[in-house]
Amino acid sequence: MVFGDSTKFAIEVALEPNSSTRFMGKEPLGRIRAWVGGMPFGAWEEPSCPFGALADELREKGQSKYIAWHPSLEAKSAEARFQALDSLLYHPDSADRISSSLDNSSILTNTVECFDGIKAFALTPPDGTIQLLISDQFGGFAETVVDRTLMGTVASELMDWIRNERRDA
């Protein structure tokens, strides 16, 4: 099942095929990957990933009150923005402290095991869009700009699917 637009931003999920590992309590488990700018990110082969934390994070990032921007990013390329955020959040001793408003810009990273080895950021430029920047341990990099409504729709549809797939729903 794919939620969103894989050429821009989408989350792909599948329930675990083995019924004995399909649930943790009532919560469904399965495979997850993100599609950013038409490129897949995440270890699809990672079994039994929970979906809830990812859905919550996407909902948070899609809300109008979510802000992650600093004027110093304006003139930077997508790759330079990624490097600045990577330094700020993961190598703070080597980074200039741009702004604490960027501390919450991380997305996907450390949410679910399938995203181990991935760093991703969601920025909110002044035009009201969300810019997603993502890189994996294999050197893959993608950037896309999406409307906030797409992020919100992906989160909402994923949450509805999770509710429908819960055991004894």
GUPA-491153 format. One record per residue: chain; x, y, z of N, C-alpha, C in turn. Coordinates in steps of 0.1 Angstrom, whole numbers, plus 5000, padded with zeros to 4 digits. Example, Ala and Ser with C-alpha at 12.3 -4.5 7.8 and 13.67 -1.06 7.14 Angstrom:
2
<r A,<5132,4943,5078>,<5123,4955,5078>,<5132,4967,5078>>;
<r A,<5128,4978,5071>,<5137,4989,5071>,<5129,5000,5079>>;
//
This chain:
169
<r A,<5009,4988,5000>,<5000,5000,5000>,<5009,5012,5000>>;
<r A,<5006,5022,4991>,<5014,5034,4990>,<5005,5046,4993>>;
<r A,<5009,5054,5003>,<5002,5066,5007>,<5010,5078,5002>>;
<r A,<5004,5086,4993>,<5011,5098,4988>,<5014,5096,4973>>;
<r A,<5024,5104,4969>,<5028,5105,4955>,<5043,5101,4955>>;
<r A,<5046,5089,4950>,<5060,5084,4950>,<5070,5093,4942>>;
<r A,<5065,5101,4933>,<5074,5110,4926>,<5078,5122,4934>>;
<r A,<5070,5125,4945>,<5072,5136,4954>,<5076,5131,4968>>;
<r A,<5065,5126,4975>,<5067,5120,4988>,<5056,5110,4991>>;
<r A,<5060,5098,4995>,<5051,5088,4998>,<5057,5078,5009>>;
<r A,<5048,5071,5015>,<5052,5061,5025>,<5046,5048,5019>>;
<r A,<5054,5038,5018>,<5049,5025,5013>,<5050,5015,5025>>;
<r A,<5039,5008,5027>,<5038,4998,5038>,<5032,4985,5034>>;
<r A,<5036,4975,5041>,<5030,4961,5039>,<5030,4954,5052>>;
<r A,<5019,4947,5055>,<5018,4939,5067>,<5028,4928,5066>>;
<r A,<5033,4923,5078>,<5041,4911,5078>,<5033,4900,5072>>;
<r A,<5039,4892,5064>,<5032,4880,5058>,<5030,4869,5068>>;
<r A,<5038,4868,5078>,<5037,4857,5088>,<5028,4862,5099>>;
<r A,<5017,4855,5101>,<5007,4860,5111>,<5012,4860,5125>>;
<r A,<5022,4852,5128>,<5027,4852,5142>,<5036,4864,5145>>;
<r A,<5041,4871,5135>,<5049,4883,5137>,<5041,4896,5132>>;
<r A,<5029,4895,5129>,<5021,4906,5123>,<5016,4916,5133>>;
<r A,<5017,4913,5146>,<5011,4922,5156>,<5021,4923,5168>>;
<r A,<5021,4935,5174>,<5027,4936,5187>,<5015,4942,5196>>;
<r A,<5010,4932,5204>,<4997,4936,5211>,<4986,4937,5200>>;
<r A,<4980,4948,5199>,<4970,4951,5189>,<4975,4958,5177>>;
<r A,<4987,4963,5178>,<4993,4971,5167>,<4999,4963,5156>>;
<r A,<4996,4966,5144>,<5001,4959,5132>,<5016,4962,5130>>;
<r A,<5023,4952,5125>,<5037,4954,5122>,<5039,4950,5107>>;
<r A,<5050,4955,5101>,<5053,4952,5087>,<5065,4959,5082>>;
<r A,<5065,4961,5069>,<5076,4967,5061>,<5072,4981,5058>>;
<r A,<5083,4990,5058>,<5081,5004,5055>,<5092,5009,5047>>;
<r A,<5089,5018,5038>,<5099,5026,5031>,<5093,5039,5027>>;
<r A,<5102,5049,5026>,<5098,5062,5021>,<5102,5064,5007>>;
<r A,<5094,5072,4999>,<5097,5076,4986>,<5098,5091,4986>>;
<r A,<5110,5096,4982>,<5113,5110,4982>,<5118,5113,4968>>;
<r A,<5111,5122,4961>,<5116,5126,4948>,<5118,5114,4938>>;
<r A,<5109,5104,4940>,<5110,5092,4931>,<5120,5081,4935>>;
<r A,<5127,5084,4946>,<5137,5074,4951>,<5133,5067,4963>>;
<r A,<5134,5054,4964>,<5130,5047,4977>,<5141,5048,4987>>;
<r A,<5137,5050,5000>,<5147,5050,5011>,<5141,5042,5022>>;
<r A,<5150,5034,5028>,<5146,5025,5039>,<5148,5010,5035>>;
<r A,<5151,5002,5046>,<5154,4988,5044>,<5140,4980,5043>>;
<r A,<5135,4979,5031>,<5122,4972,5030>,<5123,4958,5036>>;
<r A,<5135,4952,5036>,<5136,4938,5041>,<5136,4937,5056>>;
<r A,<5136,4949,5063>,<5136,4949,5078>,<5122,4945,5082>>;
<r A,<5121,4933,5090>,<5108,4928,5094>,<5102,4935,5106>>;
<r A,<5089,4934,5107>,<5082,4937,5119>,<5084,4951,5125>>;
<r A,<5083,4961,5116>,<5085,4975,5120>,<5071,4980,5124>>;
<r A,<5070,4987,5135>,<5058,4993,5139>,<5055,5006,5131>>;
<r A,<5043,5009,5128>,<5039,5020,5120>,<5036,5033,5127>>;
<r A,<5032,5032,5140>,<5026,5043,5147>,<5035,5055,5149>>;
<r A,<5048,5053,5152>,<5057,5064,5155>,<5059,5072,5142>>;
<r A,<5060,5066,5131>,<5062,5072,5118>,<5049,5081,5115>>;
<r A,<5037,5075,5117>,<5025,5083,5114>,<5024,5095,5123>>;
<r A,<5028,5094,5135>,<5027,5105,5145>,<5037,5116,5140>>;
<r A,<5049,5112,5136>,<5059,5122,5131>,<5054,5129,5119>>;
<r A,<5049,5122,5109>,<5044,5128,5097>,<5032,5138,5100>>;
<r A,<5024,5134,5109>,<5013,5143,5113>,<5018,5156,5119>>;
<r A,<5028,5155,5128>,<5034,5167,5134>,<5040,5176,5123>>;
<r A,<5048,5170,5114>,<5055,5178,5103>,<5045,5184,5094>>;
<r A,<5033,5178,5092>,<5023,5184,5083>,<5015,5195,5088>>;
<r A,<5015,5197,5101>,<5007,5207,5108>,<5012,5221,5105>>;
<r A,<5003,5231,5104>,<5007,5244,5100>,<5016,5251,5111>>;
<r A,<5015,5246,5123>,<5024,5252,5133>,<5038,5247,5133>>;
<r A,<5041,5237,5125>,<5055,5232,5124>,<5063,5242,5116>>;
<r A,<5074,5246,5123>,<5083,5256,5116>,<5097,5251,5118>>;
<r A,<5105,5250,5107>,<5119,5246,5108>,<5126,5254,5096>>;
<r A,<5130,5266,5099>,<5136,5274,5089>,<5145,5285,5096>>;
<r A,<5155,5289,5088>,<5164,5300,5093>,<5168,5307,5080>>;
<r A,<5169,5321,5080>,<5172,5328,5068>,<5186,5325,5062>>;
<r A,<5195,5320,5070>,<5208,5316,5065>,<5208,5305,5055>>;
<r A,<5197,5297,5055>,<5195,5286,5046>,<5191,5291,5032>>;
<r A,<5185,5303,5031>,<5179,5307,5018>,<5188,5306,5006>>;
<r A,<5201,5310,5007>,<5210,5310,4995>,<5217,5296,4993>>;
<r A,<5215,5287,5002>,<5222,5274,5001>,<5214,5264,4991>>;
<r A,<5222,5256,4985>,<5217,5245,4977>,<5211,5234,4986>>;
<r A,<5203,5225,4980>,<5197,5214,4988>,<5208,5207,4996>>;
<r A,<5219,5203,4989>,<5230,5196,4995>,<5236,5204,5006>>;
<r A,<5238,5216,5004>,<5245,5225,5014>,<5235,5226,5026>>;
<r A,<5222,5227,5024>,<5213,5227,5035>,<5214,5214,5043>>;
<r A,<5214,5203,5036>,<5215,5190,5042>,<5228,5190,5051>>;
<r A,<5239,5194,5046>,<5252,5194,5053>,<5251,5203,5065>>;
<r A,<5245,5214,5064>,<5244,5224,5075>,<5235,5217,5086>>;
<r A,<5224,5211,5083>,<5216,5205,5093>,<5222,5192,5099>>;
<r A,<5229,5185,5091>,<5236,5173,5096>,<5247,5177,5106>>;
<r A,<5254,5188,5103>,<5264,5193,5112>,<5258,5198,5125>>;
<r A,<5247,5205,5124>,<5240,5211,5135>,<5235,5201,5145>>;
<r A,<5228,5191,5139>,<5221,5181,5147>,<5229,5169,5151>>;
<r A,<5239,5165,5143>,<5246,5152,5146>,<5261,5154,5149>>;
<r A,<5266,5166,5146>,<5280,5169,5149>,<5281,5183,5155>>;
<r A,<5274,5186,5166>,<5273,5199,5171>,<5286,5206,5175>>;
<r A,<5296,5198,5178>,<5309,5204,5182>,<5316,5211,5170>>;
<r A,<5312,5206,5158>,<5319,5211,5146>,<5310,5221,5138>>;
<r A,<5298,5224,5143>,<5289,5232,5136>,<5287,5246,5142>>;
<r A,<5285,5256,5134>,<5281,5269,5138>,<5266,5267,5143>>;
<r A,<5263,5273,5154>,<5249,5272,5159>,<5240,5281,5151>>;
<r A,<5233,5276,5141>,<5225,5284,5132>,<5213,5289,5140>>;
<r A,<5205,5280,5145>,<5192,5284,5152>,<5186,5272,5159>>;
<r A,<5181,5274,5171>,<5174,5263,5177>,<5161,5260,5170>>;
<r A,<5156,5268,5161>,<5144,5266,5154>,<5145,5254,5144>>;
<r A,<5158,5249,5142>,<5160,5238,5133>,<5162,5225,5141>>;
<r A,<5162,5225,5154>,<5164,5213,5162>,<5154,5203,5159>>;
<r A,<5142,5206,5155>,<5131,5196,5152>,<5130,5193,5138>>;
<r A,<5140,5196,5130>,<5139,5194,5115>,<5141,5179,5111>>;
<r A,<5146,5171,5120>,<5149,5157,5116>,<5135,5150,5114>>;
<r A,<5135,5141,5104>,<5123,5133,5100>,<5128,5120,5096>>;
<r A,<5120,5109,5099>,<5123,5095,5096>,<5135,5090,5105>>;
<r A,<5145,5097,5106>,<5157,5093,5114>,<5153,5088,5128>>;
<r A,<5157,5076,5131>,<5155,5071,5145>,<5140,5069,5148>>;
<r A,<5131,5068,5138>,<5117,5065,5141>,<5114,5050,5141>>;
<r A,<5120,5043,5131>,<5117,5029,5129>,<5130,5023,5124>>;
<r A,<5133,5010,5128>,<5145,5003,5124>,<5148,5003,5109>>;
<r A,<5138,5003,5101>,<5140,5003,5086>,<5147,5016,5081>>;
<r A,<5147,5026,5089>,<5153,5039,5086>,<5167,5041,5092>>;
<r A,<5172,5030,5098>,<5186,5031,5103>,<5195,5034,5092>>;
<r A,<5205,5043,5094>,<5214,5046,5083>,<5209,5057,5074>>;
<r A,<5198,5063,5077>,<5192,5074,5069>,<5191,5086,5078>>;
<r A,<5195,5097,5071>,<5193,5110,5078>,<5183,5118,5068>>;
<r A,<5173,5124,5074>,<5164,5132,5066>,<5159,5144,5074>>;
<r A,<5156,5155,5067>,<5152,5167,5073>,<5140,5173,5066>>;
<r A,<5131,5179,5073>,<5120,5186,5068>,<5121,5201,5071>>;
<r A,<5123,5209,5061>,<5124,5223,5063>,<5111,5230,5058>>;
<r A,<5108,5242,5064>,<5096,5250,5060>,<5101,5263,5055>>;
<r A,<5104,5264,5042>,<5108,5277,5036>,<5096,5287,5038>>;
<r A,<5099,5300,5036>,<5088,5310,5038>,<5076,5309,5028>>;
<r A,<5078,5301,5017>,<5067,5300,5008>,<5056,5291,5012>>;
<r A,<5057,5284,5024>,<5047,5276,5030>,<5047,5261,5026>>;
<r A,<5058,5258,5018>,<5059,5244,5014>,<5068,5236,5025>>;
<r A,<5070,5224,5023>,<5080,5216,5031>,<5090,5210,5021>>;
<r A,<5103,5213,5024>,<5114,5208,5016>,<5119,5196,5024>>;
<r A,<5119,5184,5017>,<5125,5172,5023>,<5139,5169,5017>>;
<r A,<5148,5167,5026>,<5162,5164,5022>,<5165,5150,5029>>;
<r A,<5170,5141,5021>,<5172,5127,5026>,<5185,5121,5020>>;
<r A,<5192,5114,5029>,<5204,5107,5024>,<5205,5094,5032>>;
<r A,<5211,5084,5025>,<5213,5071,5031>,<5228,5068,5032>>;
<r A,<5231,5057,5039>,<5245,5052,5041>,<5252,5048,5028>>;
<r A,<5244,5046,5017>,<5250,5042,5004>,<5253,5054,4995>>;
<r A,<5251,5066,5000>,<5253,5078,4991>,<5242,5083,4984>>;
<r A,<5230,5077,4985>,<5218,5082,4979>,<5214,5095,4985>>;
<r A,<5209,5104,4977>,<5205,5117,4982>,<5193,5121,4973>>;
<r A,<5183,5126,4980>,<5171,5131,4972>,<5166,5144,4979>>;
<r A,<5160,5152,4971>,<5153,5165,4976>,<5140,5166,4969>>;
<r A,<5130,5170,4976>,<5118,5174,4970>,<5111,5184,4978>>;
<r A,<5102,5191,4971>,<5094,5202,4978>,<5079,5197,4977>>;
<r A,<5072,5197,4988>,<5058,5193,4988>,<5050,5203,4995>>;
<r A,<5037,5203,4992>,<5027,5211,4999>,<5025,5204,5012>>;
<r A,<5022,5212,5022>,<5019,5207,5036>,<5007,5197,5035>>;
<r A,<4998,5200,5026>,<4986,5191,5026>,<4990,5177,5022>>;
<r A,<5000,5175,5013>,<5005,5162,5010>,<5010,5155,5022>>;
<r A,<5018,5161,5030>,<5024,5155,5042>,<5012,5151,5052>>;
<r A,<5003,5160,5053>,<4991,5158,5062>,<4983,5147,5057>>;
<r A,<4981,5146,5044>,<4973,5135,5038>,<4979,5122,5040>>;
<r A,<4992,5121,5037>,<5000,5108,5039>,<4998,5104,5054>>;
<r A,<5000,5113,5063>,<4999,5110,5077>,<4985,5105,5081>>;
<r A,<4975,5112,5076>,<4961,5108,5079>,<4957,5095,5073>>;
<r A,<4961,5093,5060>,<4957,5080,5054>,<4965,5068,5060>>;
<r A,<4977,5070,5064>,<4985,5060,5071>,<4979,5057,5085>>;
<r A,<4975,5067,5092>,<4968,5065,5105>,<4955,5057,5104>>;
<r A,<4947,5061,5093>,<4935,5054,5091>,<4937,5039,5088>>;
<r A,<4947,5037,5080>,<4951,5023,5076>,<4955,5015,5088>>;
<r A,<4963,5021,5097>,<4968,5015,5109>,<4956,5011,5118>>;
<r A,<4947,5020,5119>,<4934,5018,5127>,<4927,5006,5122>>;
<r A,<4925,5005,5109>,<4918,4994,5102>,<4925,4981,5103>>;
<r A,<4938,4981,5104>,<4946,4969,5105>,<4948,4964,5119>>;
<r A,<4945,4971,5129>,<4947,4967,5143>,<4939,4954,5145>>;
<r A,<4945,4946,5154>,<4938,4934,5158>,<4926,4937,5166>>;
<r A,<4915,4931,5163>,<4902,4933,5169>,<4898,4948,5167>>;
<r A,<4900,4953,5155>,<4896,4967,5153>,<4881,4968,5152>>;
//
